[in-house]
């Protein structure tokens, strides 16, 4: 069963290639980091901390716009797999007929899409991924 998480911290450093976001369990105390790129980290940080509204749509806004144009609603994000230190995520959308559609995504992109909404979309992590991620910290 997926576990609801929240974005706990975003660490952006221009001194290194990898940026870090931390996800924390909503109804618990488990937490784990995910390494992401500078573009995604900056996008997430701006939306979360600065209430940033770009003058033109960014890539993550484009994803939301395309979904809406096709009659779908972006509902949530799930980090579904962890393989060889790489996390895999899915954007969960519901089409006009009510069908749930899961679209493969990098976790950083999925979370960047989630924070374009006010309030941000729910972020879930599969229990087996959460157990593996928190057992190595």
Beta strands, then each sheet from edge to edge (+ up, - down):
strand 1: 3-11
strand 2: 19-25
strand 3: 31-36
strand 4: 73-83
strand 5: 86-94
strand 6: 100-105
strand 7: 122-125
sheet 1: 3+ 2- 1+ 7- 4- 5+ 6-
end
